[in-house]
Amino acid sequence: MPVTAAAPLTRFRIGDLARLAGPAVSTLRTWQERYPGLLRPARTTGGHRLYDATDLAAVQAMQQLAAAGHTVAAAAAHVIEQRDRGRPLLEGVVGAEPPGHGAAPAERAQTWWAATATEELDALRAVHRATRAVLRATTPGEVAAAVARLVDDVGGTVHPAREGGETALPLDLSLGTGTPVLAHAPAGSPARRRLEALLPVLVEDARLAAGRLRAQRDRSGESRSRTRAPG
């Protein structure tokens, strides 16, 4: 069934849009800034952006065009034009060979877990931010929070481990700071691929960082105890 610019059926925030469509939140924000008119969210009185079914269709059309070999810029230009005209977003291009016979090298991802270079770069930037946050953390809780933010940035969600479910990845993200929590993303989804590729290494590093912080805290406590002990 072709993707069309359907009338709005519901509204949701950018994290929900990422989970429904697949690209990371950071990728959606990049597309929104780089290609005005691709996404057209409404604003709440509190200033939050709310997206609708037409925005979801636009993201899905972008993915299909990129998979067919169009550059991201060309795909965005086509989708924006179709939205402006009120036409089906993939009209005239589904199954057609795009100019250039394939994506430009700059738009091709170099990894199995990303569809485009933009998606790949945005996810790697999210990992870089998370790694910096882990290195700068002063408590194990801050380390765990950095890991949870990465999950959100690449399109996943975090829920208590007791909820279980087929969408969970078996990695405790709490790092011993509280109730065990797990990352979630639907099997086979782009968010799931990103999490499976990027999360395990970060969690391993985060566990080491949290362990060192606990050891420092324990040594500091022992030192204070000796200082207070009567001579």
VODREN-87327 format. One record per residue (C-alpha): residue in three letters; x, y, z. Coordinates in nm, 3 decimals. Each point is the difference from the previous one (the first is absolute). Example, Ala and Ser with C-alpha at 12.3 -4.5 7.8 and 13.67 -1.06 7.14 Angstrom:
# VODREN-87327
   res        c1        c2        c3
   ALA     1.230    -0.450     0.780
   SER     0.137     0.344    -0.066
***
This chain:
# VODREN-87327
   res        c1        c2        c3
   MET     0.000     0.000     0.000
   PRO     0.151     0.340    -0.096
   VAL     0.080     0.251     0.271
   THR    -0.233     0.298    -0.028
   ALA    -0.031     0.333     0.173
   ALA    -0.291    -0.111     0.214
   ALA    -0.208     0.233     0.214
   PRO     0.125     0.022     0.359
   LEU    -0.133    -0.280     0.215
   THR     0.190     0.056     0.321
   ARG     0.285     0.205     0.137
   PHE     0.314    -0.113     0.176
   ARG     0.338     0.130     0.112
   ILE     0.327    -0.053    -0.184
   GLY     0.097    -0.304     0.210
   ASP    -0.325    -0.171    -0.100
   LEU     0.060     0.095    -0.364
   ALA     0.345    -0.158     0.019
   ARG    -0.138    -0.322     0.148
   LEU    -0.276    -0.023    -0.261
   ALA     0.216     0.082    -0.301
   GLY     0.345    -0.130     0.097
   PRO     0.253     0.285    -0.036
   ALA     0.169     0.123     0.316
   VAL    -0.134     0.312     0.169
   SER     0.323     0.178    -0.090
   THR    -0.049    -0.093    -0.367
   LEU    -0.354     0.139    -0.001
   ARG     0.120     0.324     0.154
   THR     0.276     0.027    -0.260
   TRP    -0.248    -0.056    -0.283
   GLN    -0.239     0.255     0.147
   GLU     0.270     0.267     0.023
   ARG     0.169    -0.079    -0.331
   TYR    -0.316    -0.042    -0.211
   PRO    -0.267     0.255     0.102
   GLY    -0.348    -0.119    -0.088
   LEU     0.080    -0.370     0.021
   LEU    -0.153    -0.023     0.347
   ARG    -0.268     0.247     0.103
   PRO    -0.072    -0.040     0.370
   ALA    -0.256     0.198     0.192
   ARG     0.096     0.175     0.322
   THR    -0.167    -0.050     0.337
   THR    -0.056     0.295     0.232
   GLY     0.305    -0.125     0.189
   GLY     0.215     0.017    -0.313
   HIS     0.023    -0.375    -0.068
   ARG    -0.005    -0.120    -0.361
   LEU    -0.274    -0.248    -0.089
   TYR     0.016    -0.204    -0.321
   ASP    -0.283    -0.165    -0.190
   ALA    -0.062    -0.287    -0.239
   THR     0.112     0.210    -0.298
   ASP     0.337     0.057     0.165
   LEU     0.026    -0.374     0.064
   ALA    -0.077    -0.068    -0.367
   ALA     0.267     0.253    -0.101
   VAL     0.267    -0.177     0.207
   GLN    -0.103    -0.337    -0.139
   ALA     0.015     0.138    -0.355
   MET     0.350     0.136     0.071
   GLN     0.113    -0.345     0.110
   GLN    -0.147    -0.171    -0.306
   LEU     0.157     0.251    -0.238
   ALA     0.339    -0.033     0.170
   ALA    -0.025    -0.379    -0.020
   ALA    -0.078     0.034    -0.373
   GLY     0.324     0.189    -0.050
   HIS    -0.095     0.368     0.024
   THR     0.219     0.232     0.200
   VAL    -0.158     0.131     0.319
   ALA    -0.006     0.352    -0.143
   ALA    -0.178    -0.113    -0.317
   ALA    -0.248    -0.208     0.199
   ALA    -0.079     0.295     0.225
   ALA    -0.050     0.232    -0.297
   HIS    -0.246    -0.243    -0.158
   VAL    -0.196    -0.060     0.321
   ILE    -0.023     0.373     0.075
   GLU    -0.127     0.073    -0.352
   GLN    -0.260    -0.277     0.025
   ARG    -0.116     0.129     0.338
   ASP    -0.035     0.352    -0.140
   ARG    -0.207    -0.135    -0.291
   GLY    -0.210    -0.229     0.218
   ARG     0.105    -0.299    -0.210
   PRO     0.097    -0.357     0.101
   LEU     0.351     0.025     0.137
   LEU     0.147    -0.276    -0.217
   GLU    -0.196     0.074    -0.315
   GLY     0.206    -0.060    -0.311
   VAL     0.309    -0.137     0.171
   VAL    -0.083    -0.334     0.162
   GLY     0.177    -0.272    -0.196
   ALA     0.165     0.253    -0.234
   GLU     0.377     0.016    -0.034
   PRO     0.111     0.334     0.146
   PRO     0.246     0.222    -0.185
   GLY     0.361    -0.097     0.062
   HIS    -0.084    -0.372     0.039
   GLY     0.054    -0.018     0.373
   ALA     0.071     0.215     0.300
   ALA     0.290     0.236    -0.003
   PRO     0.297    -0.138     0.195
   ALA    -0.043     0.270     0.265
   GLU    -0.355    -0.126     0.070
   ARG     0.084    -0.371     0.030
   ALA     0.033    -0.145     0.349
   GLN     0.313    -0.202     0.069
   THR    -0.159    -0.225     0.263
   TRP    -0.269    -0.269     0.003
   TRP    -0.212     0.180     0.258
   ALA    -0.064     0.327    -0.189
   ALA    -0.185     0.066    -0.326
   THR     0.169     0.331    -0.083
   ALA     0.317     0.186     0.087
   THR    -0.208     0.265     0.179
   GLU    -0.161    -0.259     0.225
   GLU     0.338    -0.159     0.064
   LEU     0.170     0.330     0.085
   ASP    -0.281     0.117     0.227
   ALA     0.008    -0.327     0.195
   LEU     0.377     0.014     0.037
   ARG    -0.027     0.358     0.123
   ALA    -0.252    -0.118     0.260
   VAL     0.248    -0.265     0.116
   HIS     0.272     0.264     0.019
   ARG    -0.221     0.224     0.217
   ALA    -0.086    -0.294     0.225
   THR     0.364    -0.103     0.034
   ARG     0.100     0.355     0.095
   ALA    -0.279     0.008     0.258
   VAL     0.121    -0.331     0.146
   LEU     0.357     0.130     0.026
   ARG    -0.113     0.322     0.167
   ALA    -0.240    -0.168     0.243
   THR     0.070     0.036     0.370
   THR    -0.248    -0.260     0.124
   PRO    -0.116    -0.343    -0.125
   GLY    -0.347     0.150    -0.038
   GLU     0.129     0.253    -0.252
   VAL     0.167    -0.282    -0.194
   ALA    -0.328    -0.192    -0.016
   ALA    -0.186     0.314    -0.111
   ALA     0.246     0.047    -0.288
   VAL    -0.067    -0.354    -0.121
   ALA    -0.376     0.050     0.018
   ARG     0.027     0.321    -0.202
   LEU     0.181    -0.185    -0.278
   VAL    -0.284    -0.252    -0.022
   ASP    -0.246     0.286    -0.045
   ASP     0.224     0.180    -0.252
   VAL     0.018    -0.302    -0.232
   GLY    -0.374    -0.069     0.012
   GLY    -0.044    -0.249     0.284
   THR    -0.176     0.018     0.335
   VAL     0.095    -0.101     0.354
   HIS    -0.235    -0.196     0.227
   PRO     0.031    -0.190     0.328
   ALA     0.139    -0.350    -0.054
   ARG    -0.298    -0.153     0.178
   GLU    -0.220     0.098    -0.297
   GLY     0.198    -0.238    -0.227
   GLY    -0.134    -0.038    -0.351
   GLU     0.137    -0.111    -0.337
   THR     0.126     0.349    -0.081
   ALA     0.248     0.008     0.292
   LEU     0.377    -0.026    -0.036
   PRO     0.152    -0.206     0.285
   LEU     0.231     0.272     0.136
   ASP    -0.066     0.155     0.340
   LEU     0.045     0.373    -0.049
   SER    -0.039     0.091     0.367
   LEU     0.362    -0.103     0.069
   GLY    -0.101    -0.093     0.351
   THR    -0.125     0.350     0.085
   GLY    -0.364    -0.098     0.044
   THR    -0.276    -0.215    -0.144
   PRO     0.131    -0.195    -0.304
   VAL    -0.108     0.149    -0.331
   LEU     0.028    -0.120    -0.360
   ALA     0.009     0.163    -0.340
   HIS    -0.288    -0.079    -0.235
   ALA    -0.048     0.018    -0.377
   PRO    -0.211    -0.217    -0.233
   ALA     0.182    -0.297    -0.152
   GLY     0.132     0.079    -0.347
   SER    -0.056     0.375     0.033
   PRO     0.272     0.253    -0.083
   ALA     0.010     0.103     0.366
   ARG     0.055    -0.363     0.100
   ARG     0.292    -0.033    -0.242
   ARG     0.159     0.316     0.135
   LEU    -0.039    -0.115     0.360
   GLU     0.136    -0.348    -0.071
   ALA     0.304     0.150    -0.171
   LEU     0.080     0.289     0.232
   LEU    -0.142    -0.064     0.346
   PRO     0.204    -0.303     0.121
   VAL     0.337     0.175    -0.028
   LEU    -0.127     0.313     0.175
   VAL    -0.156    -0.205     0.280
   GLU     0.329    -0.186     0.052
   ASP     0.190     0.329     0.026
   ALA    -0.271     0.146     0.223
   ARG     0.026    -0.294     0.240
   LEU     0.375     0.059     0.032
   ALA    -0.053     0.372     0.058
   ALA    -0.271    -0.060     0.260
   GLY     0.223    -0.256     0.176
   ARG     0.288     0.248     0.020
   LEU    -0.227     0.269     0.142
   ARG    -0.128    -0.240     0.265
   ALA     0.356    -0.093     0.093
   GLN     0.095     0.367     0.029
   ARG    -0.304     0.064     0.218
   ASP     0.086    -0.295     0.226
   ARG     0.363     0.110     0.036
   SER    -0.112     0.351     0.082
   GLY    -0.239    -0.133     0.265
   GLU     0.272    -0.212     0.157
   SER     0.237     0.297     0.007
   ARG    -0.257     0.215     0.177
   SER    -0.066    -0.275     0.252
   ARG     0.369    -0.026     0.087
   THR     0.024     0.376     0.034
   ARG    -0.289     0.006     0.249
   ALA     0.125    -0.302     0.198
   PRO     0.139     0.090     0.348
   GLY     0.382    -0.003     0.029
***
